[in-house]
Structure formats: structure tokens, C-alpha cells
């Protein structure tokens, strides 16, 4: 006896685009007042993942800081060409970028497990807001931590002590963006 094959329940590309703005209108639409600062993140795939996250949450911009040698090919592959929809800035200095954002009234939160860090879910994120994520091996620099309003961490319940920077960024970015959207009622 053959079983009937169920039709796919996945959405088509047209169905996915149904509630999205026209591509030509998207770039001019207001973005969420949220900035991701990558403090010496060096892996092209991680940077590409953040570009996809920035597009998914429609955030203001990403600032990629440090002396980087990013492979454009790997970056395009990881970001799935979504860089054309995201404002990306490059800076030699994380601290200079954070100081400018702080002067503009942004609340700054570094994702780093340290003595003063708190669970990311217990924080009320302001608008506008900056999330700082650090180097894959060294984490957020001490200078960036000093400019932060608060250090935040993701509780770890298994045997590992850390997550990939883009995975950690996705978790915290989802919470932060959700709070800001509720505050702004968008």
C-alpha cells in the first residue's frame, strides 16, 4: 500500500515576499535604531552571518572594526549577497567608533562573560542601542568593555563555555531587536 505524498507546506518565494516592501523601496525605509559593532571579528563567514542578521532584523548598520583581511568571496557566500541591503561601515578603531556612538546617545552593551556581566535577558535595551561583539578568540577588547554601559552574557548550561560569535550575536540581537520594536511599536 502506497501512502499519499503530502504537498509541501513550505512557503514559495512569492509567498515569502508577500508582506515585504518592494526592493526599490526597502533601502529608503527607516531601520531599527540598533547598531552592531564587530570588535576585530576576523572570520569572513562570521562577518557574513552578521550581515544576514542585520538584514533579517532591519537594523541601522554594522560597523566592522580593526585591521581585517576579509575574503570577499567568502563574505559574499556567507552573506548570500544581502550586503546590498545593509549599511556596513569599516573602522580602524573600535574605541573611536564607540565613542562617537556614545556621544550620539546610543546605549552600549558588550557581549562578553566577565565579572560584571549580567544575563542578556535581564537587560532593558534602550533605543538607540549598540551591541558589541568581539574577536573569535580574544572576545571584546578591554577598551571596548570600558566604553560599555553594561557587559552582558548568555548563560551556558552545558559543558562548553562559549558560542560562536555569530551564534551569540543572533541570540542577543533577537532579544534586543524585539525589545526595541515593542518600545517603538514597529
ABEGO torsion letter per residue (X at the ends): XBBBBBBBABBBAAAAAAABBBAAAAAABBBBBBBBBBBGBABAAAAAAAAAAAAAAGBABBBBBEBBBBBAAAAAAAAGGAAAABBBBBBABAAAAAAAAAAAGBBBBBBBBBAABBBAAABBBBOBBBBBBBBAAAEBBAAAAAABABBBBBBBABABABBBAAAAAAAAAAAAAAAAAAAAGX
